[in-house]
Amino acid sequence: MAETVKLPIIDLSSPDRISTAKSIRQACVDYGFFYLVNHGVEGQLLSKVLEESKKFFSLPLKEKMKLSRKHHRGYTPLYAENLDPLSRSKGDSKETFYVGPVEGDMAQTNLNQWPSQEIFPSWRLTMESYHKKLMSAGKKLIYLIAMALNLDEDYFEKVGALDTPSGFLRLLHYPGELGCFNEQIYGASEHSDYGMITLLASDGVPGLQASAYFSACYFLKSQGLY
């Protein structure tokens, strides 16, 4: 069994930005991952997101497929994705719901799909609020990452990387044990994430495996959920 490591904890609210940037650099060199605390996403909001997400994924498949993914927004069922093209599995054993940008270019924001407001009256508002909070946390983190790379803290902003940020929220549901004996089953098969950074929240259920061989990934830790 692979050894479990204790990941570093980065405080996004620390006034000592130079020290925080150095800690981020060391965490990426040593592990490739770290926990992020005091990120501005309230525990109550994250709990609401998890609650609304659970309600949606509990719907009958027929209802969920009404919001089938288009333009990288909407629902994907079990086995619809396979993140590792070399994998022999029939697909990843997870359901996903994608939410794209909620601010900025209307042509982009209008591509989002939303469950019926009659059935889920607070679903859209919850996800939009969560998306905005994550984008704010991500921007703060990117400034620190620039400093960790010995660049000006606004380097990525100056080169235009933040002009039209295309952040995506992915709600995930892993149903647990599936398949037959000796069948290759992965919740999310081996892969590297795309984009600048990944903020990953959890409901506290263990099971995630992460490898430093992949692109650096940043874990969003909410107070009381780990």
Secondary structure, DSSP 8 states (H G I E B T S, - for coil): --------EEETT-S-HHHHHHHHHHHHHHTSEEEEES-S--HHHHHHHHHHHHHHHTS-HHHHGGGB-BTTBEEE-TTS--S-TT--SSS-S-EEEEE---SS-HHHHTT-----TTT-TTHHHHHHHHHHHHHHHHHHHHHHHHHHTTS-TTHHHHTTTTSS----EEEEE---S-S-TT----SS-S----SS--EE---S-------TTSS-EEEE--TT--
